[in-house]
């Protein structure tokens, strides 16, 4: 090895053998921890726990340069396509809806037309997240229309139809989510989750385009629309990718025009909206006379000074998000204070997670029920179902849900209406109508009446009404709320104990569950002496409107922390006493350490939108014409090998160089590999510098 070639290799391979860890480069990236490391290549996907170098002989590529972060943003980021309108879809656990704004009138956000159907006393600015398929598994209806049609079906006929509700959290609770993951309909039949989510998004697409066309007086094309879909921040990368794939299948956008679709994190959307609220658009729960001493025409942002902090409590159906933001004036940039962590507390699944925007510093917490059931306002439904099991028996309730699925839906609809009537000062009972088929099926199942079951259960606070109703005392209804609310208050207290949160000025309650007077009272009682408790008007639409604002100005999100550690598998020079003996591989007299995880970026590392991590490689064999680079990820930072627990393959770059002229190719061919971070999707590119051939791929968490 001579001349420039030797200099390049020595420069790429400097490593202090006395140091156990690789050297650290710009922004904390690790340089390859060996002399003359080589990236393992594969001709077909294999398990992350196999050794690609051992299984495929001597294929490999050698780094030409250490990794670095480009100071310039990706030029494609600045060349954003312009759209006439932004439509945001809030795909909620319990209810969903859309809103839109024209680019020429960004301050005017239109909420979708009110939905047909609905329940007395229940706002229908959103529609239930329910979908109905025909017995032939074709889309029939969504929302109130699906629920009402299913309700009116003959019980025997209803068993043939596929009715699904509150299915969103399946994407989070499924540990091995794939494109083939199934959902279970009310009749027990399985259906592909991707089909259901695509049907739902296609429904919203058609509704929105029809409304836009009516507004414009002419046909509105999908190409004129930028779509924004909100997802929980707690969702891991596979769930976010799944939602994007469903949107592609629904025709909102395409992989070739991916910038037409933005995946927005719910807490980010809520915070964007709360910052822009004018004070007359808020309700203050505390007895303080003025909100920070500013007039009603001021925005919330006008009431903040340098260093001020506020909490956004996003209480939805399946999840509750807690985020704390700190103002940085004049720019108002966000910086994440804590990385995401998880812990289990009984049934409660807590995830401490921070978020980004352009305006503030962030610390956050998020909880969701683990595999034991849902959380958020669904936690109240879960407690009601537990109460029914206590009275009538778990075996009966499970059988009733299977044998009389439409009647079970009716029962939960009746409970939802009464649940919304619960209040701290309520004194009269709440009556929940039991469907006739519940009463009839119970008598056949047990051989005695529902009234007998109530007497036998010794549940004193629930009585039987001769009108066919369960009569619940206010205390009984409040008791169903208590576990959920207590958990929210407990974790808010944990958050307020952190030094960074001790001087919070405002606490914003947003999301559908924030409408519950019992939650409002509990938050005010616990924290009213620490900060001002504020509820935006149309509290259930906060995320939806914030998502529209995000779509109008995606650059408002400047920086995110990487949710995972990313890298590739390489071969490093084997060092006796340092590398495990089982990783030793001898090729052509050279001793290699196989399966080394060569890190591109670390979990929790801050990366600005559009910044690129770059590496340059060269094929180990100059004659090699197909180069396959496998990308791996882990939730941990201290990853040494691609065979470490928790390391998963998440992408493959396959660069086909056949057909290129060998005369124009240098002896050491440079293959530049780039990863773009900072967006909710992560993209990788491989470029053959000599021929400009390139291949791009999105990091894929669903197909490996």
Secondary structure by P-SEA (a helix, b strand, c coil): cccaaaaaaaaacccccccccccccccccccccccbbbbbbbcccccccccccccccccbbbbcccbbbbccccccccbbbbbcbbbbbbcccccccbbbbbcccccccccccccccccccccccccccccccccccccccccaaaaaaaaaccaaaaaabbbbccccccccccccccccbbbbccccccccaaaaaaaaaaaaaaaaaaaaaaaaccccccccbbbbbbbbccccaaaaaaaaaaaaaacccccccccccccccaaaaaaaaaaaccccccccccccccccccccccccccccccbbbbbbbbccccbbbbbbbbbccccbbbbbcccbbbbbcccbbbbbcccccccccccbbbbbbccccccccaaaaaaaaaaaaaaccaaaaaaaaaacaaaaaaaaaaaaaaaaaccccccbbbbbbbcaaaaaaaaaaccccaaaaaaaaccccbbbbccbbbbbcaaaaaaaaaaaaaaaaaaaaaaaaccccccccbbbbbccccccaaaaaaaaacccccbbbbbcccccaaaaaaaaaaaacccccccccccbbbbbbbbccccccccccccccccccbbbbcccccccccccccccccbbbbbbbbbccccccbbbbbbbbbccccccccccccccccbbbbbbcccccccccccbbbbbbbbbccccbbbbbbbccccccccccccccccc
